[in-house]
Amino acid sequence: MQLKDIREYPRHDLNHRKDRIARTAMARNAPLALTLALAVGAACAQAPAPAPERAAQLVRMVRQDCGSCHGMRLTGGLGPALTRQALAVKPPEYLAAVITHGIPGTPMPPWSALLNEDEALWIAQQLSDGFPEENRTHAP
């Protein structure tokens, strides 16, 4: 099924438009996710763990920056929930592609300017496993 560009739909039919936006975004990101999965290797590939200081920075970034849209507990908000249960059917490689490249036509931005592919995959794996709480003992 060939999906039309979102600009081809009437603006007055918002529910239809939202459905098409979601389908178009998924269709556009499917090849990207596949490419990333092939580049990363097998579906069970593990990203190398970042250094402890960088891991703490990444956890803080997810809790603060991602939390501003996905909810401070990552249970949903403007963006969908990022809980283990909500992400159970999405492979980490797909999530890493979304983190890296964003989802065109939605508020989900690309984070490639701040993260490399290994860090995006590490975050995706952490989300799939149930994201850790931020360690606030070192906060200034």
Secondary structure, 3 states (H helix, E strand, C coil): CCCCCHHHCCCCCHHHHHHHHHHHHHHHHHHHHHHHHHHHCCCCCCCCCCCHHHHHHHHHHHHHHHHHHHCCCCCCCCCCCCCCCCCCCCCHHHHHHHHHHCCCCCCCCCCCCCCCHHHHHHHHHHHHHCCCCCCHHHCC
